[in-house]
Amino acid sequence: MAVRPARLGLILALAAAACGGRGDPSAETVDALVQAANRRDAAPVVAALAPDFRGNGGMSRNDLDAEIRRLFAAYASVDVAVSGLTIERFPEFDVARFRASFHGSVRKIAGLEGILPSSARYRFELRLARDGDRRTVTQAVWEEIGE
């Protein structure tokens, strides 16, 4: 099972914007995502995605659900650190931009250590749709930026 860095990047994109302040619905949404990712709990991450969610390469909500569950099962621990979070506001949605560093401890199962990365850095942009006080992730775009 080879994991492309882009797939790992999606986890970070959905989980990494925890630097936002309280009282801001977009910041609270991404804060909840990072907490869930650090617990390796896929259900709250997937629940925060819009039904028509799209990621890089056309990844759907169902695609992400399956991928994130596989990745969380492969890591014994996950730690995400965020820098440079900005939230741009539009009438019907917000856009969160940030950089994220990922560190994870790969489970010692059948050589996963040689396949899965223990660290990575990415730049992200999330589009968060407004639904009253709730925000859902409708789009995630990311790129690896190296160490």
Backbone hydrogen bonds, N-H to C=O, Kabsch-Sander energy under -0.5 kcal/mol:
donor,donor_aa,acceptor,acceptor_aa,energy
4,R,2,A,-0.6
7,R,4,R,-1.2
8,L,4,R,-1.4
9,G,5,P,-2.3
10,L,6,A,-1.3
11,I,7,R,-1.3
12,L,8,L,-1.7
13,A,9,G,-2.8
14,L,10,L,-2.2
15,A,11,I,-1.1
16,A,12,L,-2.2
18,A,16,A,-1.0
20,G,17,A,-0.9
24,D,21,G,-1.0
28,E,24,D,-2.8
29,T,25,P,-2.1
30,V,26,S,-2.3
31,D,27,A,-2.2
32,A,28,E,-2.2
33,L,29,T,-1.8
34,V,30,V,-2.3
35,Q,31,D,-2.1
36,A,32,A,-2.1
37,A,33,L,-2.5
38,N,34,V,-2.6
39,R,35,Q,-1.1
40,R,37,A,-1.5
41,D,36,A,-2.9
42,A,40,R,-0.7
45,V,41,D,-0.7
46,V,42,A,-2.6
47,A,43,A,-2.4
48,A,44,P,-1.1
48,A,45,V,-0.7
49,L,46,V,-1.5
50,A,137,V,-2.7
53,F,50,A,-2.0
54,R,138,T,-1.6
55,G,59,M,-2.0
58,G,55,G,-1.7
59,M,56,N,-1.2
64,L,60,S,-2.4
65,D,61,R,-2.4
66,A,62,N,-2.1
67,E,63,D,-2.4
68,I,64,L,-3.2
69,R,65,D,-1.8
70,R,66,A,-1.8
71,L,67,E,-2.5
72,F,68,I,-2.8
73,A,69,R,-1.7
74,A,70,R,-1.3
75,Y,71,L,-1.1
76,A,105,S,-3.4
77,S,105,S,-1.1
78,V,38,N,-0.5
79,D,103,H,-2.7
81,A,101,S,-2.5
83,S,99,R,-2.4
86,T,97,R,-2.3
88,E,95,V,-3.0
90,F,93,F,-2.1
94,D,128,L,-2.5
95,V,88,E,-2.7
96,A,126,L,-2.5
97,R,86,T,-2.6
98,F,124,F,-1.6
99,R,83,S,-2.6
100,A,122,Y,-2.4
101,S,81,A,-3.1
102,F,120,A,-3.1
103,H,79,D,-2.4
104,G,118,S,-2.5
105,S,77,S,-1.8
106,V,104,G,-0.7
107,R,74,A,-2.9
109,I,107,R,-1.8
112,L,109,I,-1.9
114,G,111,G,-1.3
115,I,112,L,-1.4
116,L,112,L,-2.8
120,A,102,F,-1.7
122,Y,100,A,-2.3
123,R,143,E,-2.6
124,F,98,F,-3.0
125,E,141,V,-2.3
126,L,96,A,-2.9
127,R,139,Q,-2.6
128,L,94,D,-3.2
128,L,126,L,-0.6
129,A,127,R,-0.6
129,A,136,T,-2.8
130,R,92,E,-2.0
131,D,134,R,-2.4
134,R,131,D,-1.8
136,T,129,A,-1.6
137,V,48,A,-2.6
138,T,127,R,-2.7
138,T,136,T,-0.6
139,Q,127,R,-1.2
140,A,54,R,-1.8
141,V,125,E,-2.5
143,E,123,R,-2.0
145,I,121,R,-2.3
146,G,121,R,-0.9
